[in-house]
């Protein structure tokens, strides 16, 4: 009996040591620092694409919206976006801040990524990035399903399939599950980048970071 238990223990240790590392990215397409880290994160995923799996979790920065679209809020966004742009080099368009009304509800944008994950998970990160560009560079409204039509067309997602799934209860529940998972693993700010390896979860970035800094941390974990 003891030998059998020892064999089981040794087998589990071997299986754990053979586990492929997983990069976990928690973010929101309408989070400006997530937009700021987009280019650096893309370098990371490209560099490790053959050795590390990728899991994208939606955090729900302002899920449900409701923030009053007043001068104070728009000035806050303007300063915040300018800070992100200065630090990261990412370009912003500010015309949206002249709109008379806008509900900064990030749930639909998060749900769009969850919907693409259900159709073609391998294209979720490219879709995520394109949605960011649609909002921050083009100032289009991610709450509208037509916002995603050119994105789907450009990355090879059947838009009609996407459209048919986007507003379903299934996708809304799945998106809420993402938000809950984000909280369950202890994420409180976006973007957050983690590596899960050999049963442990390691923080790679909380907020903006560069490819070089993230790579250094990842290599120290999976070497």
Secondary structure, DSSP 8 states (H G I E B T S, - for coil): -HHHHHHHHHHHHHHHHT---EEEEEE-TT-HHHHHTHHHHHHHHHHTTTT-EEEEEE--TTTT-----SHHHHHHHHHHHHHHHHHH------GGGG-S------HHHHHHHHHHHHHHGGGHHHHHHHHHHHHHTT---TTSGGGGHHHHHHHT--HHHHHHHHTSHHHHHHHHHHHHHHHHTT--SSSEEEEEETTEEEEEEES---HHHHHHHHHHHH-
